[in-house]
Amino acid sequence: MLMFFFIIFAPKFSIHIMRIKEIVSALERFAPLPLQDGFDNAGLQIGLTDVEATGALLCLDVTEAVLDEAIMLGCNLVISHHPLIFKGYKSITGQNYIERCIIKAIKNDITVYSAHTNLDNTIKGVNYKIAEKIGLSNVRILETKENALLKLVTFVPLMQAEKVRQALFNVGCGNIGNYDSCSYNTEGEGTFRAQTGTHPYCGNIGELHSEKEVRIETILPEYKKTEVINALLAAHPYEEPAFDLYLLQNNWQQVGAGIIGDLNTPETELDFLKRIKNVFEVGCLRHNKLPGKEIKSVALCGGSGAFLIPLAVKNKADVFITGEIKYHEYFGYEDEILLVEIGHYESEQYTKELLYSIIKNLFPNFTLQISKVNTNPIKYI
């Protein structure tokens, strides 16, 4: 009697556990924290990132109701636009909603992360989302970042130049407008004499050596300086590479506050105002006297953007839209530009959609929820 034994081998599948730090890293690649304004406190607010992410709830503001919603949905990550914490606390006693939120988040193991002015200032950020809702084309930054760019100059042996260039491009060098991998290269001859105790890539210790080299010049954001230097040192064949960094006076055209763009089809002032009120579901739209001009060029800034009104005028915008304008900030522009105030919450409400698309494009299977809680503290009769 023959007996047959069958052994079934089940294929091994590695299950990737999504950790909160992966979501945070993705957000910070899109909107790097160094792009935030000096007053801001964007980034990790509460909790741990090296834990499994059970889901993320996206909101404009962190409130107790939002945290309750996250608990109900089983999300241990709340991502907001406005930071919950702006100042240091010497005690947490629950005396206000911020302290109560901190206590509730910690007790329920909820991590809170905020992407604020870094998300405002980055390319394709909050203001670009607003422009998309309005239907603007030819969109560009209104107030570009100053003193934010460096030029790197280094000298590399001719045969290794391409390797070093690629290493620099891989960490963010060489981006100018819609172009990447930008550099300027000049061939020349470098000299050096290796001293005792060194390990020269070429040449002999104690002898003056000449080497055909390439002078590589490229541009980088200032905040990437450490990462770029590390990449340069790792890729460069020399034991002690020579390099220079220069602070540039150029404005960074792709990063900054507010934007300006064009309507494909010009509109009358009244038709434009009615459409804006409808698109942003504005309970009370406020504006100055109608200058009587057709609306073609639109400048805007989500949130508190009234500081950009002079720049909007300088750039010959027909209208400037923002979330908040103070009483006295309306004066003096009656014949120059139409000023439109739609409410802080209303102007930035679509940030939740922006956060959703950033994360969903990278992690399509991750559980994402857009908060249904309206956190706008302002109500209208």
Buried (B, 14 or more C-beta within 10 A) or exposed (E): EEEEEEEEEEEEEEEEEBBBBBBBEBBBEBBBBEBBEEEBBBBBBBBEBEBEBBBBBBBBBBBBBBBEBBBEBEBBBBBBBBBBBEEEEEEEEEEEEBBBBBBBBBEEEBBBBBBBBBBBBBBBBBBBBBBBEBBBEEBEBBBBBEEBBBBBBBBBBEEBBEBBBEBBBEBBBBBBEEEEBBBEEEEEEBEBEBEEEBEBBEBEEEEEBEBEBBBBBBBBBBBBEEBBBEBBEEBBEBEEBEBEBEEBEBBBBBBBBBBBBBBEEBBEBEEBBEBBBEBBEBBEBEBBEEBEBEBBBBBBBBBBBBEBBBBBBEBEBBBBBBBBBEEEBBEEBEEBBBBBBBBBBBBBBBBBBBBBEBBEEBBEEBBBBEBEBEBBEEEEE
